[in-house]
Amino acid sequence: MTSSWLIRIPELFAEFAPEVLAGLGAAPLKKLGSDYHLVQLADPGVPRDSEWAKFVGWNLPVHHAWPCCPQKMEGFVEKAAQAICRKFGARNPQTLLVGPLQSGAAHPYYKHLATNLRGRTLQLFPPLPAVQDVEAQDPTAPSLFCLVGKEGLFCGIQSPRDANGFYPGGTKFIRQNAPETISRAGAKIAEALHYLKLHRPELPEGAHWLELGACPGGMTSELLARGFRVTAVDKAPLDPRLNDAAGLKFRRTDVAEYQPADGEHFDALLCDMNGDARASLRQVVRLSKHLGKGAVIVFTLKGAGVESPAEMNELTRAALAYAAASGLALIAITHLTYNRREFTVFFERR
């Protein structure tokens, strides 16, 4: 049975959107905003199960749509809230979240409209469980997501894990506080840790990370700020602001030559190294024997020299097969806001 879906393909992959949609078996209906596509899907499992799913930042089955221009619609909030309540009031979602149909810097009007629409709908809706924090949702329980923009209102019920994000449209946007920020990579690992909550409980404060290719220290700084301990490895120096940082051990050496001390173990491993992805993954596998059972690995799969989605799929298949044969189980693979043409892969050590 064919159904309508909202598929968000990040602007970074806009030129590849037709190829990605074809790979998903999606029939395009309409482009919405900068990176949303209203499509028809014959197989509802495709947005999360296909090898093309990593190009999809977020997805939602459309159970209710109202094509219109809210700015020109008198009484839009009241009419929309009444319709949402009639359509979903008996469905018992764990929470109701409304966002603008625009990733990144949304138009202020639609950010304000989304807030007002959520507030009015909650007044009409049967009482919902108190989810004070968006990321306190049960990743596996259904939530009611609504997106509103100049093209209208689109609503659907799906679990955050299946949608690929806790928030309407995706993951939490992390603002960089320049000039205090050492590098943009700090926002990348912060977003990765928020995303990981979809699949695993948070690591406890004091957990010990092994970070490969740490220079200049943007990710290192973020991990330390969250109360983790970090052993950072790089042949280049870290930013001087990390000198004498509590909880940090820095090993200035090539990652390929680094060897932890006998008996030294880590709770998690982070690798954002540049260069050939296969070479980086070999180092991750080599050092994974120093991870405890069930330890998490956050690995950036970089597409150096890759020119098309098909080539990226080929590289990904090879990388995942090698990781699986080496005892690393795949948790998830996704494209984060601060990723370039690369993907963040989460593994667990078996």
For each residue, the residues with C-beta under 8 A, 3 or more apart:
1: 42
2: 27 40 41 42
3: 40 41 44 61 62
4: 29 38 39 40 41 61 62 65
5: 26 38 39 40 41 44 47 59 60 61 62
6: 32 36 37 38 58 59 60 62 147 154 156
7: 21 24 26 36 37 38 39 47 56 59
8: 35 36 37 56 57 58 59 103 169 170
9: 13 14 16 17 20 21 35 37 55 56 57
10: 13 14 35 55 57 103 335
11: 14 34 35 103
12: 335 339 340 341
13: 9 10 16 17 20 55 309 335 341
14: 9 10 11 17 35
15:
16: 9 13 19 20 55 308 309
17: 9 13 14 20 21 37
18: 21 22 28
19: 16 22 23 308 309 310
20: 9 13 16 17 23 24 52 55 56 309
21: 7 9 17 18 24 26 28 37 39
22: 18 19 25 26
23: 19 20 50 51 52 309
24: 7 20 21 39 41 46 47 50 52 53 56
25: 22 41 42 43 46 50
26: 5 7 21 22 37 39 40 41 46
27: 2 39 40 41
28: 18 21 31 37 38 39
29: 4 37 38 39 40
30: 37 38 151
31: 28 36 37 38
32: 6 36 37 38 101 149 151 154
33: 36 101 102 103 149 151
34: 11 102 103 104
35: 8 9 10 11 14 57 103
36: 6 7 8 31 32 33 101 103 147
37: 6 7 8 9 17 21 26 28 29 30 31 32
38: 4 5 6 7 28 29 30 31 32 62 154
39: 4 5 7 21 24 26 27 28 29
40: 2 3 4 5 26 27 29
41: 2 3 4 5 24 25 26 27 44 46 47
42: 1 2 25
43: 25 46
44: 3 5 41 47 61
45: 48 49
46: 24 25 26 41 43 49 50 52 53
47: 5 7 24 41 44 50 53 56 59 164
48: 45 53 59 162 164
49: 45 46 53
50: 23 24 25 46 47 53
51: 23 54 313 316 317
52: 20 23 24 46 55 56 309 313
53: 24 46 47 48 49 50 56 164
54: 51 316 333 334 335 343
55: 9 10 13 16 20 52 309 335
56: 7 8 9 20 24 47 52 53 59 164
57: 8 9 10 35 103 164 165 169 170 171 334 335
58: 6 8 163 164 165 169 170
59: 5 6 7 8 47 48 56 158 162 163 164
60: 5 6 145 147 154 156 158 163
61: 3 4 5 44 156 157 158
62: 3 4 5 6 38 65 154 155 156
63: 87 88 155 156 157
64: 83 84 87 88 153 154 155 156
65: 4 62 152 153 154 155
66: 80 83 152 153
67: 151 152
68: 72 73 76 152 153
69: 72 73 150 151 152
70: 73 76 80 110 113 148 149 150 152 153
71: 109 150
72: 68 69
73: 68 69 70 76 79
74:
75: 78 79
76: 68 70 73 79 80 113
77: 80 81 113 116 117 120
78: 75 81 82 120
79: 73 75 76 82 83
80: 66 70 76 77 83 84 117 121 148 153
81: 77 78 84 85 117 120 121 123 124
82: 78 79 85 86 124
83: 64 66 79 80 86 87
84: 64 80 81 87 88 96 121 125 144 146 155
85: 81 82 88 89 121 124 125
86: 82 83 89
87: 63 64 83 84 155
88: 63 64 84 85 91 93 125 144 155 157
89: 85 86 124 125 126
90: 126
91: 88 142 144 157
92: 126
93: 88 96 128 142 143 144 157
94: 128 129 131 137 138 141 142 143
95: 128 129 131 137 143 144
96: 84 93 118 121 122 125 128 143 144 146
97: 118 134 143 144 145 146 167 168
98: 114 115 117 118 121 145 146 147 148 168
99: 106 114 145 146 147 148 167 168 169
100: 106 107 110 111 113 114 147 148 149 169
101: 32 33 36 110 147 148 149 150 151 154 169
102: 33 34 105 106 107 110 149
103: 8 10 11 33 34 35 36 57 106 169 170
104: 34 173 337
105: 102
106: 99 100 102 103 110 111
107: 100 102 110 111
108: 111 112
109: 71 112 113
110: 70 100 101 102 106 107 113 114 148 149 150
111: 100 106 107 108 114 115
112: 108 109 115 116
113: 70 76 77 100 109 110 116 117 148
114: 98 99 100 110 111 117 118 146 147 148 168
115: 98 111 112 118 119
116: 77 112 113 119 120
117: 77 80 81 98 113 114 120 121 146 148 153
118: 96 97 98 114 115 121 122 146
119: 115 116 122 123
120: 77 78 81 116 117 123 124
121: 80 81 84 85 96 98 117 118 124 125 146
122: 96 118 119 125 128
123: 81 119 120
124: 81 82 85 89 120 121
125: 84 85 88 89 96 121 122 128
126: 89 90 92
127:
128: 93 94 95 96 122 125 131
129: 94 95
130:
131: 94 95 128 134 136 137
132: 136
133: 136
134: 97 131 137 166 167 172
135: 166 172 194 197
136: 131 132 133
137: 94 95 131 134 141 143 160 166
138: 94 141 159
139: 159 160 161 166 197 198 199
140: 159 161
141: 94 137 138 159
142: 91 93 94 157 158 159
143: 93 94 95 96 97 137 157 158 159 160 163
144: 84 88 91 93 95 96 97 155 156 157
145: 60 97 98 99 155 156 157 158 163 168
146: 84 96 97 98 99 114 117 118 121 153 154 155 168
147: 6 36 60 98 99 100 101 114 153 154 155 168 169
148: 70 80 98 99 100 101 110 113 114 117 152 153 154
149: 32 33 70 100 101 102 110 152
150: 69 70 71 101 110
151: 30 32 33 67 69 101
152: 65 66 67 68 69 70 148 149
153: 64 65 66 68 70 80 117 146 147 148
154: 6 32 38 60 62 64 65 101 146 147 148
155: 62 63 64 65 84 87 88 144 145 146 147
156: 6 60 61 62 63 64 144 145
157: 61 63 88 91 93 142 143 144 145
158: 59 60 61 142 143 145 162 163
159: 138 139 140 141 142 143 162 163
160: 137 139 143 163 165 166 198
161: 139 140 164 198 199
162: 48 59 158 159
163: 58 59 60 143 145 158 159 160
164: 47 48 53 56 57 58 59 161 170 198 334
165: 57 58 160 169 170 171 195 198
166: 134 135 137 139 160 171 172 194 197 198
167: 97 99 134 170 171 172
168: 97 98 99 114 145 146 147
169: 8 57 58 99 100 101 103 147 165
170: 8 57 58 103 164 165 167 337
171: 57 165 166 167 191 194 195 336 337
172: 134 135 166 167 191 194
173: 104 191 337
174: 187 190 191 194 337 338
175: 187
176: 181 184 186 187
177: 180 181
178: 181
179:
180: 177
181: 176 177 178 184 186 187 218
182: 186 216 217 218 220 221 239 241 242
183: 186 216 217 218 219
184: 176 181 187 188 218 338
185: 188 189 218 219 272 338
186: 176 181 182 183 189 190 218 219 221 222
187: 174 175 176 181 184 190 191 218 222 337 338
188: 184 185 191 192 218 219 272 300 336 338 339 344
189: 185 186 192 193 218 219 222 223 270 272 298
190: 174 186 187 193 194 222
191: 171 172 173 174 187 188 194 195 336 337 338
192: 188 189 195 196 298 336 344 346
193: 189 190 196 197 202 226
194: 135 166 171 172 174 190 191 197
195: 165 171 191 192 198 332 334 336 344
196: 192 193 199 200 202 296 298 331 346
197: 135 139 166 193 194 200 201 202
198: 139 160 161 164 165 166 195 332
199: 139 161 196 331 332 346
200: 196 197 296 331 348
201: 197
202: 193 196 197
203: 207 228 267 268 296
204: 207
205: 226 227 228
206: 227 228 229
207: 203 204 228 229 267 268
208: 228 229 230 231 265 266 267 268
209: 223 228 229 230 231 266 267 268 269 270
210: 230 231 233 260 266 268 269 270 287 290 291
211: 214 219 220 223 230 231 232 233 269 270 271
212: 233 234 255 258 269 270 271 272 273 280 283 284 287
213: 233 234 255 271 272 273 274 280
214: 211 217 219 220 230 232 233 234 238 250
215: 234 235 236 237 238
216: 182 183 236 238 239
217: 182 183 214 220 221 232 238 239 241 242
218: 181 182 183 184 185 186 187 188 189 221 222
219: 183 185 186 188 189 211 214 222 223 270 272
220: 182 211 214 217 223 224 230 232 238 242 245 248
221: 182 186 217 218 224 225 239 241 242 245
222: 186 187 189 190 218 219 225 226
223: 189 209 211 219 220 226 228 230 270
224: 220 221 227 228 230 242 245 246 247 248
225: 221 222
226: 193 205 222 223
227: 205 206 224 247
228: 203 205 206 207 208 209 223 224 247
229: 206 207 208 209 247 248 249
230: 208 209 210 211 214 220 223 224 247 248 249
231: 208 209 210 211 249 250 251 260 266
232: 211 214 217 220 238 248 249 250 251
233: 210 211 212 213 214 250 251 253 255 258
234: 212 213 214 215 237 238 250 252 255
235: 215 252 253 254 255
236: 215 216 252
237: 215 234 252
238: 214 215 216 217 220 232 234 242 243 250
239: 182 216 217 221 242
240: 243
241: 182 217 221
242: 182 217 220 221 224 238 239 245 248 250
243: 238 240
244:
245: 220 221 224 242 248
246: 224
247: 224 227 228 229 230
248: 220 224 229 230 232 242 245
249: 229 230 231 232
250: 214 231 232 233 234 238 242
251: 231 232 233 258
252: 234 235 236 237
253: 233 235 257 258
254: 235 257 258
255: 212 213 233 234 235 258 273 283
256: 283
257: 253 254
258: 212 233 251 253 254 255 287
259:
260: 210 231 264 266 287 290
261: 264
262:
263:
264: 260 261 290
265: 208 290 291 292
266: 208 209 210 231 260 269 290 291 292 295
267: 203 207 208 209 291 292 295 296
268: 203 207 208 209 210 291 295 296 297 298
269: 209 210 211 212 266 284 287 288 291 295 296 297 298
270: 189 209 210 211 212 219 223 297 298 299
271: 211 212 213 280 281 283 284 297 298 299 300
272: 185 188 189 212 213 219 300
273: 212 213 255 280 283 300 302
274: 213 302 304
275: 279 280 302 304
276: 279 280 304
277: 280 281 301 302 303 304 315 319
278: 281 282 315 318 319 322
279: 275 276 282 283
280: 212 213 271 273 275 276 277 283 284 299 302
281: 271 277 278 284 285 299 319 322 323
282: 278 279 285 286
283: 212 255 256 271 273 279 280 286 287
284: 212 269 271 280 281 287 288 297 299 323 328
285: 281 282 288 322 323 326 327 328
286: 282 283 289
287: 210 212 258 260 269 283 284 290 291
288: 269 284 285 291 295 297 326 327 328 349
289: 286
290: 210 260 264 265 266 287
291: 210 265 266 267 268 269 287 288 295 297 349
292: 265 266 267 295 349
293: 349 350
294: 348 349
295: 266 267 268 269 288 291 292 348 349
296: 196 200 203 267 268 269 331 346 347 348
297: 268 269 270 271 284 288 291 328 345 346 347 348 349
298: 189 192 196 268 269 270 271 344 345 346
299: 270 271 280 281 284 344 345 346 347
300: 188 271 272 273 339 342 343 344 345
301: 277 315 316 319 333 342 343 344 345
302: 273 274 275 277 280 342
303: 277 306 311 312 315 341 342
304: 274 275 276 277
305:
306: 303 311 312 315 341
307: 311
308: 16 19 311 312
309: 13 16 19 20 23 52 55 312 313
310: 19 313 314
311: 303 306 307 308 314 315
312: 303 306 308 309 315 316 341 343
313: 51 52 309 310 316 317
314: 310 311 317 318
315: 277 278 301 303 306 311 312 318 319
316: 51 54 301 312 313 319 320 333 343
317: 51 313 314 320 321
318: 278 314 315 321 322
319: 277 278 281 301 315 316 322 323 345
320: 316 317 323 324 330 333 345
321: 317 318 324 325
322: 278 281 285 318 319 325 326
323: 281 284 285 319 320 326 328 330 347
324: 320 321 328 329 330
325: 321 322
326: 285 288 322 323
327: 285 288 349 350
328: 284 285 288 297 323 324 347 348 349 350
329: 324 347 348 349 350
330: 320 323 324 333 345 346 347
331: 196 199 200 296 346 347 348
332: 195 198 199 345 346
333: 54 301 316 320 330 343 344 345 346
334: 54 57 164 195 343 344
335: 10 12 13 54 55 57 339 342 343 344
336: 171 188 191 192 195 339 344
337: 104 170 171 173 174 187 191
338: 174 184 185 187 188 191
339: 12 188 300 335 336 342 343 344
340: 12
341: 12 13 303 306 312
342: 300 301 302 303 335 339
343: 54 300 301 312 316 333 334 335 339
344: 188 192 195 298 299 300 301 333 334 335 336 339
345: 297 298 299 300 301 319 320 330 332 333
346: 192 196 199 296 297 298 299 330 331 332 333
347: 296 297 299 323 328 329 330 331
348: 200 294 295 296 297 328 329 331
349: 288 291 292 293 294 295 297 327 328 329
350: 293 327 328 329
